[in-house]
Amino acid sequence: MTKFASQWVALGNAGRKVDPSKNGVASPSEDELAWCRRALKDPNPVNQEEARKRLGRWGLTESELLRGPA
């Protein structure tokens, strides 16, 4: 069975709730934010880099994430 790229995107996002904000960027869930907090403390640089990429997409900085809700 052949899958086209457009079908893989739908499969990858299956079951994921995406809540686009006013500027078109999906806002992170609490689970995603918790994962990023753990990943930034992880000694594995791959996890740290992935967390920084996600924060960049959400428009957050590391200090904002680690500071928590105001």
C-alpha angles and dihedrals in degrees: 000000000000121000123200122216091253090057094051092056090054091048092048092053096042111135094005117126111223117193109188114209125216093277094050097257118124113242115233123249122233089255091055092048091049090051091052091050090053093043093053089056093045115106089223107099091205091063091045092052092048090051091051091050091052092048089051091053090050094046094242130132126218092249092052091050095047093043090059129205116345 
